[in-house]
């Protein structure tokens, strides 16, 4: 991580130097062009001026290899486009249960998905007035790591102080995403595995499914959220 941060800083610095070099180069060329024109008007050194300008055009500015490597993976691409149908405002119908044997409970909320950081990540903001008996706020960020070739997701909300981190894939249709990861179970004090699935049904409906595991590792569905476009 430290190495990537260092290289990122180097790449940014290189980009700034490269841009500054272009500006200075343009100004320098502009000054030379003005000088050549002035010389021609005075009838001085016409041939010498032409030769000097020709020599300047042979100079090439080369980009730093580290900057090239970072730029290769920095731009949003096809996999980011798969997230596009999630954009916008949604009404949420939520049902959940705390254990595999418990009765399902229901709540409602609203959500807004929007692009951040130049379309490299999508942020979801969720608000529920009476979710599990208290006002609920949640924040999730989904992206696609071009280098690691996988989706990433972080989630934080008002019912915990931890950050849940999962990674995932998308199927060949581009409409079903599966994320998995581990989290600390504050009840048992153990690490548990979790999974979530996002299905894009159509342009006006999404379905999110959350899966938990029992103490013996058996997977069960713990939550379902139906998103209907507002």
C-alpha positions in Angstrom: 0.0 0.0 0.0 2.8 2.4 0.9 4.6 1.6 -2.4 1.4 2.3 -4.4 0.8 5.6 -2.5 4.4 6.6 -3.2 4.2 5.8 -6.9 0.9 7.7 -7.0 2.6 10.8 -5.6 5.4 10.4 -8.1 2.9 10.0 -11.0 1.0 13.2 -9.9 4.3 15.1 -9.6 5.3 13.8 -13.0 2.0 15.0 -14.5 2.5 18.4 -13.0 6.0 18.7 -14.3 4.9 17.4 -17.7 2.1 20.0 -17.9 4.4 22.8 -16.7 7.0 21.7 -19.3 4.4 21.9 -22.0 3.3 25.4 -20.9 7.0 26.6 -20.8 7.7 25.0 -24.1 4.7 26.7 -25.7 5.8 30.0 -24.3 9.3 29.5 -25.4 8.2 28.5 -28.9 5.9 31.6 -29.0 8.8 33.9 -28.0 11.0 32.3 -30.7 8.3 32.7 -33.3 7.9 36.4 -32.3 11.7 36.9 -32.5 11.9 35.2 -35.9 9.1 37.4 -37.3 10.8 40.5 -35.8 14.0 39.5 -37.5 12.3 39.0 -40.8 10.8 42.5 -40.6 14.2 43.9 -40.0 15.7 41.8 -42.8 18.1 40.1 -40.4 19.3 36.4 -40.1 16.4 34.9 -42.1 18.1 31.7 -43.0 19.7 31.3 -39.5 16.3 31.7 -37.9 14.7 29.0 -40.1 17.5 26.6 -39.3 17.2 27.2 -35.5 13.4 26.6 -35.6 13.9 23.3 -37.4 16.3 22.1 -34.8 13.8 22.8 -32.0 11.1 20.6 -33.7 13.3 17.6 -33.2 13.1 17.8 -29.4 10.5 15.4 -28.0 9.1 15.5 -24.5 8.9 11.9 -23.1 6.4 10.9 -20.4 7.7 9.3 -17.2 7.3 5.5 -17.4 5.7 5.4 -13.9 3.2 8.0 -15.0 2.4 5.9 -18.1 1.8 2.8 -16.0 -0.5 4.6 -13.6 -2.5 6.3 -16.4 -3.0 2.8 -18.0 -5.1 1.8 -15.0 -6.5 5.2 -13.9 -9.4 5.7 -16.4 -12.9 4.3 -16.0 -13.8 1.6 -18.5 -16.3 -1.1 -19.5 -16.7 -2.5 -16.0 -17.5 0.9 -14.6 -20.2 1.3 -17.2 -22.0 -1.8 -15.8 -22.7 0.3 -12.7 -24.5 3.0 -14.7 -28.0 1.5 -14.3 -27.8 2.1 -10.5 -27.5 5.9 -11.0 -30.4 8.0 -9.5 -32.9 8.1 -6.8 -34.6 5.0 -5.3 -37.3 3.9 -2.9 -36.3 0.9 -0.8 -38.5 -1.9 0.5 -36.4 -3.8 3.1 -36.9 -7.1 4.8 -34.4 -8.7 7.2 -33.9 -11.2 9.9 -31.1 -11.6 12.6 -31.0 -15.4 12.5 -31.9 -18.2 10.0 -34.9 -19.1 12.2 -36.2 -15.6 12.9 -39.3 -14.1 11.4 -38.7 -11.5 8.6 -39.1 -7.9 9.5 -39.8 -5.0 7.1 -38.7 -1.4 6.8 -38.5 1.3 4.2 -35.8 3.8 3.2 -34.5 5.9 0.3 -31.3 5.8 -1.6 -29.3 8.0 -4.0 -26.6 6.7 -6.3 -24.2 9.1 -7.9 -20.8 9.1 -9.6 -17.8 10.5 -7.7 -14.1 11.0 -8.6 -14.7 11.4 -12.3 -16.8 8.3 -12.7 -14.2 6.0 -11.1 -16.5 5.2 -8.1 -20.2 5.3 -7.4 -21.5 6.4 -4.0 -24.7 5.2 -2.5 -26.3 7.3 0.3 -29.2 5.5 2.2 -31.6 7.1 4.6 -34.2 5.3 6.7 -36.5 7.1 9.1 -37.4 4.0 11.2 -35.0 1.3 10.3 -34.8 -1.2 13.2 -36.4 1.4 15.5 -34.1 4.3 14.9 -33.1 6.7 12.2 -30.7 5.0 9.8 -28.0 6.5 7.6 -25.6 4.4 5.4 -22.9 5.2 2.9 -21.5 2.7 0.4 -18.9 3.2 -2.3 -18.5 0.8 -5.3 -15.8 0.8 -7.8 -13.8 -1.4 -10.2 -10.1 -1.9 -9.7 -8.6 -2.1 -13.2 -5.3 -3.5 -12.0 -6.8 -6.1 -9.6 -9.6 -6.8 -12.1 -12.3 -6.9 -9.5 -15.1 -4.8 -8.0 -14.6 -3.2 -4.6 -17.2 -2.1 -2.1 -17.0 -0.4 1.3 -20.0 0.2 3.6 -20.5 2.3 6.7 -23.7 3.1 8.6 -25.1 4.4 11.9 -25.5 1.0 13.4 -21.8 0.2 13.6 -18.4 1.9 13.8 -16.6 -0.6 11.5 -16.1 -0.4 7.8 -17.2 -3.4 5.9 -15.0 -4.2 2.9 -15.9 -6.7 0.2 -14.7 -7.5 -3.3 -16.7 -8.9 -6.2 -17.3 -9.9 -9.8 -19.9 -9.3 -12.4 -21.4 -12.0 -14.6 -21.2 -12.1 -18.4 -24.5 -10.2 -18.7 -23.2 -7.3 -16.8 -26.3 -7.3 -14.6 -25.5 -9.4 -11.6 -22.7 -8.6 -9.1 -21.5 -10.9 -6.4 -19.5 -9.5 -3.4 -17.9 -11.5 -0.6 -15.8 -10.7 2.4 -15.3 -11.2 6.2 -16.4 -9.1 9.1 -16.1 -9.2 12.9 -19.2 -10.5 14.7 -19.5 -8.4 17.8 -21.8 -10.9 19.4 -19.6 -14.0 19.1 -16.3 -12.2 18.9 -15.4 -14.3 15.8 -14.8 -13.5 12.2 -17.7 -14.4 9.9 -18.1 -14.6 6.2 -20.7 -12.6 4.3 -21.9 -12.3 0.8 -24.1 -9.9 -1.1 -25.7 -10.1 -4.6 -26.9 -7.1 -6.7 -29.2 -7.9 -9.6 -30.2 -5.3 -12.2 -33.8 -6.3 -13.1 -34.4 -3.4 -15.4 -33.9 0.3 -15.6 -36.4 0.9 -12.8 -35.7 -2.0 -10.5 -32.7 -3.4 -8.6 -32.6 -6.2 -6.0 -29.9 -6.5 -3.3 -29.6 -9.7 -1.3 -27.5 -10.1 1.8 -26.3 -13.5 3.1 -24.9 -14.4 6.5 -23.6 -17.6 8.0 -24.6 -19.5 11.1 -22.1 -20.6 13.8 -21.5 -23.8 11.9 -20.8 -21.9 8.7 -24.1 -22.6 7.0 -25.1 -19.8 4.7 -28.6 -18.2 4.9 -30.3 -15.1 3.4 -30.4 -12.4 6.1 -31.7 -9.4 4.0 -33.4 -8.4 0.8 -33.8 -4.9 -0.5 -36.0 -4.1 -3.5 -35.0 -0.8 -5.2 -37.7 1.0 -7.2 -36.8 4.1 -9.1 -38.3 7.2 -7.5 
